[in-house]
Amino acid sequence: IPDYVTPGGVVTQPLKHSIGLFFFFPGTCTALLEANGTFECSLRLCFCFNLIIISNPRLLSKPQRTLRGKTYRTDESKPWVLPVVKKVEKVIVHDDTLNHEYLPILGLPEFRSSASKIVLGDDSPAIGENRVGAVQCLGGTGALKIGAEFLRRFYNGSNNTKTPVYVSAPTWENHNAVFSNAGFEDVRPYKYWDAEKRGLDLAGFLGDLESCPGGSIFVLHACAHNPTGTDPTPEQWKRIADVMKRRKLFVFFDSAYQGFASGSLDKDAWAVRYFVSMGFELFCAQSFSKNFGLYNERVGNLTVVARDADNLKRTLSQMEKIVRTTWSNPPSQGARVVAVTLNSPQLFAEWKDNVKTMADRVLLMRAQLKEKLQSLGTPGTWDHITDQIGMFSFTGLNPKQVEFMVKEKHIYLMASGRINMCGLTTKNIDYVAASIHEAVTTVQ
Ligand SMILES: Cc1ncc(COP(=O)(O)O)c(C=O)c1O
């Protein structure tokens, strides 16, 4: 069974029959053995029956594919341990100076500072002015959680439960829950996705920034917007920043895909760096789940850019209290892997190369899917497939077409039409493209 159930890979129809038979099999054997001792004969029969079904080409001809995954997969549909991570893990295991004592409540200092540097840039004036600090968190989710808890307690006075928190429509589903769970009672959507033109609804976005209550909190995806894969351009970010500055709105960046979107760490951090250069005080939740492939190590960082050094000190001291009652002390392994990598020029270069490998595979799948749809003459424009970036793409398929893909083609995607580009491989892309073509041409 495990061979069939490869994540993101092919699951064949006869699986159901085989499972049934294998479950049935021990009962049959026992019954027959007890009845007349023909155990060996029934054993052979059962094996033959299973083999016939498994090797029947007609039954094998309906491949199922899942494009619903949330993580990176190789062209073989396998998870990928980054070579640089493997290397650093060996270094860590052989380092006799390390132990399993508790880390400081705010985390590993060399992790926190290097993580903040990759998002703000080595030469960030804010770092030079000692007004940048960080909290090591349990993944990007933990960073959002600590930031949300802090804002609910201290953002503007001591009771912020009524302060509106705006999340994009649509957004990563956990944003709503994390902020509500921290006590915010008014989590609202801001306009982001224009389904008609399959792109950013800039006018709607700017309109919501203009009309929201002053001082509202806005969660902005730093790059590779999940789930639409659509980011504002630098010019559009500038217009967004202008309104946010004028209206004194709070910026909470969520950076879960740095490097993954374009293959370049700097390019993917452009928006955050621009806002800092404009003098915003802000939070940035960073996740290293995707760009280091460290999903289960729960490694994230909450970068705090404060007004001044004193303000930073007070903020971190309150965050320390929040962490103490949340997870008390963070885990070390993932943070050590990231810190060792980011603090060595050679390993850092290797990591950037590994990230680029992942980003390039996604870009290749995007280019091939678009090209195949265009050459099939699939109605509609497919430029959005390559205009969007990062792991996810909003295909634009409507709910009925999605249902057709799932039921008739055994291609699994989200009801919203979102696919994970990493579910595509050089082996299944023709089938997926042909199925999209059939969905678009036969189902309205
Ligand atoms: C936009 C966004 N933010 C945060 C996260 C959470 O990341 P982590 O797994 O590090 O908690 C994700 C993960 O899918 C995400 O897509």
PDBQT file of the ligand as one rigid body, heavy atoms in Angstrom, charges set to zero:
ROOT
HETATM    1  C1  LIG A 501       0.816  32.508   3.973  1.00  0.00    +0.000 C 
HETATM    2  C2  LIG A 501       1.294  31.530   4.999  1.00  0.00    +0.000 A 
HETATM    3  N1  LIG A 501       1.635  31.985   6.209  1.00  0.00    +0.000 NA
HETATM    4  C3  LIG A 501       2.080  31.160   7.167  1.00  0.00    +0.000 A 
HETATM    5  C4  LIG A 501       2.200  29.812   6.940  1.00  0.00    +0.000 A 
HETATM    6  C5  LIG A 501       2.644  28.939   8.079  1.00  0.00    +0.000 C 
HETATM    7  O1  LIG A 501       3.902  28.465   7.994  1.00  0.00    +0.000 OA
HETATM    8  P1  LIG A 501       4.463  27.455   9.075  1.00  0.00    +0.000 P 
HETATM    9  O2  LIG A 501       4.210  26.084   8.555  1.00  0.00    +0.000 OA
HETATM   10  O3  LIG A 501       5.903  27.791   9.174  1.00  0.00    +0.000 OA
HETATM   11  O4  LIG A 501       3.748  27.678  10.351  1.00  0.00    +0.000 OA
HETATM   12  C6  LIG A 501       1.860  29.283   5.689  1.00  0.00    +0.000 A 
HETATM   13  C7  LIG A 501       1.956  27.860   5.436  1.00  0.00    +0.000 C 
HETATM   14  O5  LIG A 501       1.381  27.292   4.549  1.00  0.00    +0.000 OA
HETATM   15  C8  LIG A 501       1.397  30.166   4.693  1.00  0.00    +0.000 A 
HETATM   16  O6  LIG A 501       1.052  29.735   3.485  1.00  0.00    +0.000 OA
ENDROOT
TORSDOF 0
